[in-house]
Amino acid sequence: MTKLLVRGGKVVDPFSGRSYQADILVAGGKIEAISRAFPDRGLKVLEAEGMYVFPGFLDLHAHLREPGKEEAEDLETGLRAAVRGGYTAVCCMPNTKPPLDNPELVEALYFKAKEIGLADLFPVGCITRGREGRELADMGLMSSCRARVRAFSDDGDGVMDSGLMRRALLYSRALGTVIISHPEDRALSRGGQVNEGKASYLMGLRGIPALAEEVMVARDILLAEETGARLHLAHLSTARSVQLVREARKRGVPVTAEVTPHHLLLTEEDIRGYDTNFKVNPPLRTRDDVRALLEGLVDGTIDAVATDHAPHTRESKEQEFDYAPFGISGLETAFPLLYTELVLRGELGLDELVALFTSGPARVLGVSPPLYGGQLVEGRIADLVIFDPRARWVIDPSRFASKGRNTPFAGREVKGRVVGVLKEGRVVYAEDGLLQDVGTVS
């Protein structure tokens, strides 16, 4: 088997807390050796001088649309978009048609992803049968099937029945899995389109109050505290939600949380007219909320950045604002956006940002090698990201690998780009000129 040398990059490994200059020799799908300087005679070389080498990213929250919504995204286009963004593992949400509420469906997706061979897939199973919020899905069968479901969610809808959510948490604790909560009280948010406040007032649209999220965050934290089950809160967007999580963790509640790039970088004031690319759920909030989310990242209250990748067809997004679906396509832009806006502006250290894409999500999901590549040490799976901090480029949705071109960041200039990705030692993405004499999947 041909050996590959990743030469001259600066390794940033949040699992060990180390950053250092090194060459990485890859063979047999694993990291064979790490050294200051390898002779490159007889080796295929990936030239990474002046670049960073990270562990492969793990996205806790992506909508890959298959089965049933393949016109917006399918498994292959979604995973191709993932590797272009640096992701070697993706959790796919279960709000598909039909929903992922049984072992047969999650196994079918899991093994199809294996055949595609671009990135690992961790299917998220439904909490309730059909995502209808009436009875628990076959959580035990899904967690014990060959796909080994490790997380359950009815994402897109909160579980409104508190008794049912309590039973789900108890069952999940027994299974050793995690419940991912979509914190939204539909009685408070129903019919809302944007944040309740300046945006809803100026646009003349029904608002979604911050309280719709916070009520459910508080409820689910209390249920997790009482049951001792692992709870993960998806796409936090408000200052009070962050504070509720911070206080719960001080009490020892087993709760984790994620935030999306768009909730860190945009506010309700950024919505341009009635551009539906800015329509997301939860909605874009206020400047104070954004500041609180960033503080949550810095102090460790928030464990991970997740994309909430939600591709839609052009036709569906070009409807009137009231009728257009929520969501943006985010896998290919998440890390460069946050590197540009947070790291280069001194808001967050590079090692801290990389941790939010790697070790943080891995800790939430409870995965480690060989299930997830992770730490860059000899003998581990070679899931690597090559990131060029010098690259300047403008986000152009027409060039996305994803079928979803819906993004509020179109036309924005960013600095830093994922230029190469290795999955189990195979080059699954590389920009022109990076790889010397090695075939690529692009």
C-alpha positions in Angstrom: 0.0 0.0 0.0 1.3 3.4 -1.0 2.4 5.6 1.9 1.5 9.2 2.1 3.5 12.0 3.7 1.8 15.1 5.0 4.8 17.4 5.0 5.6 20.6 6.8 2.3 21.5 8.4 1.6 22.9 11.9 -0.3 20.2 13.8 -3.1 21.5 16.1 -4.4 18.6 18.3 -7.0 19.8 20.8 -7.3 16.2 22.2 -3.8 16.4 23.6 -3.7 20.2 23.9 -0.5 20.4 21.7 0.5 22.4 18.7 3.7 21.7 16.9 5.5 21.6 13.5 5.7 18.1 12.1 5.6 15.7 9.1 2.9 13.0 9.4 3.5 9.6 7.7 0.3 7.8 6.8 0.0 4.1 5.9 -2.7 1.5 6.0 -5.3 4.0 6.9 -3.5 5.1 10.1 -0.8 7.5 11.3 2.3 5.5 11.1 4.7 8.1 12.4 5.0 11.7 13.3 8.5 13.3 13.1 10.2 16.6 12.5 11.5 15.6 9.1 11.0 12.5 6.9 12.9 11.8 3.7 10.3 11.9 1.0 12.0 9.5 -1.4 9.5 6.9 -2.6 6.6 8.6 -1.0 3.5 10.4 -2.2 3.6 13.9 -0.7 0.9 16.2 0.4 2.6 19.6 0.8 1.3 21.4 3.9 4.0 23.9 4.5 2.6 27.1 5.9 -0.7 25.3 6.6 -2.4 23.8 9.6 -3.2 20.1 10.1 -6.2 19.3 12.3 -8.1 16.2 13.2 -11.1 15.6 11.0 -14.2 17.6 12.1 -17.3 16.1 13.6 -20.7 17.8 12.9 -23.3 17.0 15.5 -26.2 18.4 13.6 -26.8 18.2 9.8 -29.9 17.5 7.7 -28.8 15.3 4.7 -32.5 14.9 3.6 -32.2 11.3 2.5 -34.6 9.4 2.5 -37.5 11.3 0.9 -36.2 14.8 0.2 -33.4 14.0 -2.3 -34.3 17.0 -4.5 -32.8 19.2 -1.7 -29.9 16.9 -0.8 -28.9 13.3 -1.0 -26.4 11.4 1.1 -23.6 11.6 -1.4 -23.9 15.3 -2.1 -24.2 16.0 1.6 -21.1 14.0 2.5 -19.2 15.6 -0.4 -20.1 19.0 1.0 -19.0 17.8 4.5 -15.5 16.8 3.4 -15.1 20.1 1.6 -15.8 21.7 4.9 -13.3 19.5 6.8 -15.8 17.1 8.2 -14.8 13.4 8.4 -17.9 12.5 10.5 -21.5 13.8 10.4 -24.5 13.2 12.6 -27.6 13.2 10.3 -30.9 14.3 11.8 -34.0 12.1 11.6 -36.6 14.5 10.2 -36.6 12.7 6.9 -39.5 11.1 4.9 -40.0 8.5 6.5 -38.4 9.6 9.7 -35.4 7.6 11.1 -37.4 5.8 13.8 -36.4 2.1 13.2 -33.2 0.1 12.9 -33.8 -0.8 9.3 -33.8 2.8 8.1 -30.7 3.9 10.1 -28.8 0.8 9.0 -29.6 1.5 5.3 -28.2 5.0 5.6 -25.2 3.9 7.6 -24.1 1.3 5.1 -24.8 3.5 2.1 -22.4 6.1 3.7 -19.8 3.3 4.1 -20.2 2.6 0.3 -19.8 6.2 -0.6 -16.6 6.3 1.5 -16.3 10.1 2.0 -17.1 10.6 5.7 -18.4 8.5 8.6 -22.1 8.8 9.3 -23.6 8.7 12.8 -27.4 8.5 12.3 -29.5 10.2 14.9 -32.7 8.2 15.7 -36.1 9.6 16.5 -37.2 10.0 20.1 -40.8 9.3 19.2 -42.3 7.1 16.6 -42.8 9.0 13.3 -41.6 12.2 15.2 -45.3 12.6 16.2 -44.6 13.1 19.9 -47.0 10.4 21.1 -45.0 7.3 21.9 -41.3 6.4 22.1 -39.6 5.0 19.0 -37.6 1.8 19.1 -34.7 3.4 20.8 -33.3 0.1 22.2 -33.3 -1.6 18.8 -31.7 1.4 17.1 -28.9 1.6 19.7 -28.1 -2.1 19.4 -28.3 -2.4 15.6 -25.2 -2.4 13.4 -25.4 1.4 12.9 -25.2 1.8 16.7 -27.3 4.9 17.1 -25.7 7.0 19.9 -28.2 9.9 20.0 -31.9 10.5 19.7 -33.8 13.6 18.7 -37.1 14.8 17.2 -35.2 17.7 15.8 -37.4 20.2 14.0 -40.0 19.6 16.7 -39.6 19.7 20.4 -41.1 16.9 22.5 -43.9 18.8 24.0 -45.1 16.1 26.4 -43.0 16.4 29.5 -43.8 12.9 30.7 -42.8 11.4 27.4 -39.5 13.4 27.4 -38.8 12.2 30.9 -39.3 8.6 29.9 -37.1 9.1 26.9 -34.3 10.5 29.1 -34.6 7.5 31.5 -34.5 5.0 28.6 -31.6 6.9 27.0 -29.7 6.7 30.3 -30.2 3.0 30.5 -28.9 2.7 26.9 -25.9 4.9 27.5 -27.0 7.3 24.7 -27.7 11.0 24.6 -30.9 12.9 24.0 -30.6 15.9 21.7 -33.3 18.4 22.5 -34.9 20.8 20.0 -35.7 23.4 22.6 -38.9 25.1 21.2 -42.3 25.5 22.8 -44.6 25.4 19.8 -47.4 27.1 21.8 -45.1 30.1 22.0 -43.5 30.0 18.6 -46.3 28.8 16.4 -46.6 30.9 13.2 -43.5 32.9 14.0 -41.1 33.8 11.2 -38.4 36.0 12.8 -37.2 37.1 16.2 -39.9 38.7 18.3 -38.6 42.3 18.6 -37.1 44.7 16.2 -37.2 42.3 13.2 -40.9 41.3 13.6 -41.9 44.9 14.2 -40.1 46.3 11.2 -41.1 43.4 8.9 -44.7 43.1 10.0 -44.3 39.4 10.7 -45.2 37.2 13.6 -42.3 36.9 16.0 -40.7 33.9 17.7 -40.0 35.0 21.3 -36.8 34.1 23.1 -39.0 32.5 25.7 -40.1 29.8 23.3 -36.5 28.4 23.5 -35.8 29.2 27.1 -38.9 27.5 28.6 -37.9 24.2 26.9 -34.2 24.6 27.9 -35.3 25.1 31.5 -37.7 22.1 31.4 -35.2 19.7 29.8 -32.5 20.7 32.2 -34.7 20.0 35.1 -35.7 16.6 33.6 -32.0 15.7 33.0 -31.2 16.8 36.5 -33.9 14.5 37.9 -33.1 11.5 35.7 -29.3 11.8 35.5 -29.5 11.3 31.8 -27.2 12.9 29.2 -29.0 15.9 27.6 -27.6 17.9 24.6 -29.3 21.2 23.7 -29.3 21.9 20.0 -28.7 25.3 18.3 -28.9 27.7 21.4 -29.7 31.2 20.4 -30.4 33.3 23.5 -28.5 34.8 26.4 -30.8 33.3 29.0 -30.4 29.8 27.4 -26.7 30.1 27.9 -27.1 31.2 31.5 -29.4 28.3 32.2 -26.9 25.9 30.9 -24.1 27.6 32.8 -26.0 27.3 36.1 -27.0 23.7 35.4 -23.4 22.6 34.8 -22.3 24.2 38.0 -24.9 22.0 39.7 -23.4 18.9 38.0 -26.3 18.4 35.5 -25.1 16.2 32.6 -26.0 18.8 30.0 -24.1 19.9 26.9 -24.9 22.5 24.2 -24.1 23.6 20.7 -24.3 26.8 18.7 -24.3 27.4 15.0 -22.1 29.8 13.0 -25.0 31.9 11.8 -26.2 32.5 15.4 -22.7 33.6 16.3 -22.2 35.9 13.3 -25.6 37.4 12.4 -28.4 39.2 14.2 -32.0 40.1 13.4 -30.6 43.5 12.1 -28.7 41.7 9.3 -31.8 40.4 7.6 -31.9 42.1 4.2 -35.4 43.0 3.2 -37.3 39.7 3.0 -34.4 37.6 1.9 -35.4 34.1 3.0 -31.8 33.0 3.2 -31.8 34.7 6.6 -34.8 32.7 7.7 -33.7 30.1 10.3 -35.1 28.3 13.3 -34.4 29.4 16.0 -34.4 32.9 14.4 -31.5 35.3 14.3 -31.5 37.1 17.7 -30.1 40.3 19.1 -26.5 41.6 19.5 -26.7 40.9 23.3 -27.6 37.3 22.5 -24.7 36.9 20.1 -22.3 38.3 22.7 -23.7 35.8 25.3 -23.2 32.9 22.9 -19.6 33.9 22.3 -19.0 34.2 26.1 -20.5 30.7 26.4 -17.9 29.4 23.9 -15.0 31.1 25.7 -15.9 29.9 29.2 -16.8 26.4 28.1 -20.5 26.5 28.7 -21.1 25.6 25.0 -19.3 22.5 23.9 -19.5 22.4 20.2 -20.2 24.3 17.0 -22.7 22.5 14.8 -23.8 23.6 11.4 -27.5 22.7 11.4 -26.9 22.3 7.7 -30.4 22.6 6.2 -30.3 22.6 2.4 -33.4 23.5 0.4 -34.3 23.8 -3.3 -34.1 27.2 -4.9 -37.8 27.1 -5.6 -38.8 26.5 -2.0 -36.6 29.3 -0.7 -37.8 31.7 -3.3 -41.4 31.7 -1.9 -42.8 34.5 0.1 -41.1 34.8 3.5 -44.1 33.4 5.4 -44.1 30.2 3.3 -40.4 29.6 2.7 -38.8 26.9 4.9 -36.3 27.6 7.7 -32.6 26.8 7.3 -29.3 27.5 5.6 -26.7 25.3 3.9 -23.6 25.5 6.1 -21.2 22.5 5.9 -18.8 24.1 3.5 -18.5 27.5 5.2 -18.6 26.9 8.9 -15.0 26.8 9.8 -13.6 29.5 7.5 -16.3 31.9 8.6 -15.5 31.4 12.3 -11.8 31.4 11.7 -12.2 34.8 9.9 -14.6 36.4 12.3 -13.5 35.0 15.6 -9.9 33.8 15.5 -8.4 36.5 13.3 -10.3 39.2 15.4 -8.9 37.8 18.6 -12.2 36.6 20.0 -11.2 33.0 20.2 -7.9 31.1 19.9 -7.3 28.7 17.0 -6.9 25.8 19.3 -10.2 26.7 21.0 -12.0 26.8 17.7 -10.6 23.5 16.5 -11.7 21.9 19.8 -15.3 23.1 19.1 -15.2 21.2 15.8 -13.5 18.0 17.1 -12.9 17.1 20.7 -16.0 19.0 21.9 -18.5 17.2 19.6 -16.7 13.8 20.2 -17.2 14.3 23.9 -20.9 15.1 23.5 -21.6 12.1 21.3 -19.4 9.8 23.4 -17.2 8.6 20.5 -13.5 7.9 20.4 -11.1 6.0 18.2 -11.7 3.8 16.3 -15.3 5.1 15.9 -13.9 8.6 15.3 -10.4 9.5 14.1 -9.8 12.2 16.6 -6.4 12.5 18.3 -3.4 12.9 16.0 -1.0 10.3 17.5 0.8 7.3 16.0 -1.4 4.3 15.5 -4.6 6.2 15.3 -6.9 6.5 12.2 -5.6 9.1 9.8 -8.6 11.4 9.6 -6.9 14.7 8.8 -7.8 18.2 7.7 -5.3 20.5 5.9 -6.2 24.2 6.3 -4.5 27.0 4.5 -4.8 30.2 6.6 -3.4 32.4 3.7 -6.2 31.6 1.3 -8.7 34.5 0.6 -11.9 33.6 -1.2 -15.5 34.8 -1.6 -18.3 32.5 -0.7 -20.1 31.5 -3.9 -23.1 29.2 -3.4 -23.0 28.2 -7.1 -19.7 26.3 -6.4 -21.1 24.4 -3.4 -20.9 20.6 -3.5 -24.2 20.6 -1.6 -27.4 20.8 -3.6 -28.5 23.5 -1.2 -27.3 27.0 -2.3 -29.3 28.8 0.5 -26.9 30.8 2.5 -27.0 34.4 4.0 -23.2 34.5 3.6 -23.1 34.6 -0.2 -20.6 37.2 -1.4 -18.8 37.4 1.9 -15.0 37.3 1.7 -13.3 35.0 4.2 -9.7 34.1 4.9 -8.6 30.5 5.4 -9.8 27.5 3.5 -9.9 23.7 3.9 -7.7 22.5 1.0 -7.3 18.8 1.8 -9.0 16.0 3.7 -7.8 12.5 4.5 -10.3 9.9 5.6 -8.7 6.7 7.0 -5.6 7.7 5.0 -7.4 8.2 1.7 -7.4 11.6 0.1 -11.2 12.3 -0.2 -10.7 16.0 -1.0 -7.8 18.1 -2.3 -7.5 21.4 -4.1 -5.4 21.5 -7.3 -1.6 21.5 -6.7 -1.8 20.3 -3.1 -1.2 16.6 -3.8 1.7 15.4 -5.7 1.0 12.4 -7.9 -2.0 11.2 -5.9 -5.6 10.7 -7.3 -8.3 12.6 -5.5 -12.0 12.6 -5.1 -13.2 16.2 -5.6 
